[in-house]
């Protein structure tokens, strides 16, 4: 607060980015002269947060909002002025103009990077993303639902809003489709049970097996282990298998990434998932652990339901929803038997992955879950 004495490296404020919560320490020892912005407000990167008076003749020191880096560095970045409408003719194809109309984008405010200043689809998308990150300006006509009498209001801000913005962008740009298939997980349940009997000190879930099975499927269908770079008009096929595992926190779902999952054993993946999940829920996860994902798995565990339509972790092109394992009657060799069954819901970006390819990918994953002994021979 104003008037407080602070020491160098003393924590002053927490700033939520779209990936993690960053704690900003004082760069110097001194007295707080001024604080800018209140709790829950949105500030741009480089905006001044606090002014500190130091001893001696040195001028006051300003501390700034961090960039999206693991260790924030002070930077004197000026706040951008509101976008001004460009004068003259706007160059854009009919398809780009249609896209802009659908997204309520004024092309007069978009900077074109195409030949002769022509506005591309990537320019419009970049403008929308920047607008989502920028503080909202007051609308000329304000329309809001009337508050119900006695209703409790929760601020829609911080990490929850960043997650929401990301999900909206995913649904806006990626045409989703979902393919659902069932899995006979009886052998997987037995294998996990035996493992836990041999290693009672380890809390192994089903997720590590799912990660390994997904990796084997991605090896056979590289289009699913991809991202679409619309600005450059290329599909990037990733050689690394970095699997994001959606983790529930009080603020919403955050996706830490298991890097190079193809090089880790089931036990190692289990330990990595436990470590990242704990750090994520405690708000201590590092930005590096949230970057570089190529495919995502999301699971609600025992509350996994029957099926879902997971939203893709854009700009990835695929996400696998995992549902609860439970005994169900099924037909085997003409007889009705009880097996441990599980459903998988796969959402894909139809621009990159056709329906047949998506189905073939999931059917390349399922054998490793129904016959987990295949992990021993997996290449």
C-alpha positions, 0 to 999 in steps of 0.5 A: 500500500501507499506509504509502506516500506519494502525491501529488495526482492520482497513480494509485492503483488501477484499478476495472473497471466493466461498461463500462470500466476506470477509473483512480482518482487520489489526491485529495490528497497524503499518506500511506496509512493504510489500504486496503480490499479486495484485488485482484479483490474486488467493491466497491459504488459509494461504498465506501471504498477507501483512507484518506489522512492529509494534512499539518496538522490536516485529518482523513484523506481517504477515496477512494471507488469510482467511479460509472459516469461518464467522470470519477469524483467522490468520493462518500460513499455508504453501503453498503446493508444486506442486503435484508430480507423485507417483512412483510405481503401481497405484491401481484403478478399471477400472471404476475409471481409465475410470473416470480419463481419462474422467476428464483428471486426472493423477492417479499418482498424486491422493492419494488413501484412499481405501484398500491398497492405492487403488484410489476410485471415491471419491478420483478422485472427491476430486482431481478435486475439489482441482484443481479447488480451486488451482491457475492454473499453466502455461500450456506447450502448450497454446491455446487461442482464438485470441482476436477480434480487439477492444474487451473489456476483463473482467477478469474471476476471483473472485466470477464469477470464483468460481461460474463457477467452482461449476457449472462445477463440478455439470454438471460433477458429477451429471447426470441431467434431467429436468421435466417441468410442468405447473401450474394454478396460478389464485388462487395464484395471487388472494390470493397475491393481497388480501394480499397486499391490506390488508398489503400495507406496505409489498412487498410479492412476489410469492417466499414464497408461492413456498418455502412452496409448495416445503417443502410440496412436500419434506415431501412426497418425502424425496429422493429429499431433499437429498445429495449424499456422493460419498466418503462414498457411502451413500444418506443422507436424510435430516430431515431439510428443508433448501431452497436455493433461488438463488439471482442475484448479479453483480458477478453472482448467490449466493444462501442464504438459508432459514433455517427450512422453514417448521417452518416459515409462508409465511409472515416470509419466505417473510421477510427472503428472502427480508433480505437475498437478500438485504444483498447478493446484498450488499455483506454483507451476512454471510457465515452461511446464505449460508450453509446447503441448502437441495434444491434450487429454482431459479427464474427470476421473470418477465423475467422468460421465458417459461422453462429452464434446471437449474443446480443443486446446487451440492451436492444437488440433485434437483433445481426448476426453476420458470417461469413468470405468465401470462394469457394464454387460457386453456381448463376448463370443455370443454370451453376455458378460460383465466387463470394465468398460470406458468411453473415450470422446475425441474432438478434432479440428476438421480443417486438419483431421478428416473424420475417417482419420480421427476414427482410425487414430482412436482405434490405434489407441484403443488396443493399447488400453484393451491389451496393455501388454502391448506397451512392452513391445511398443516402439 
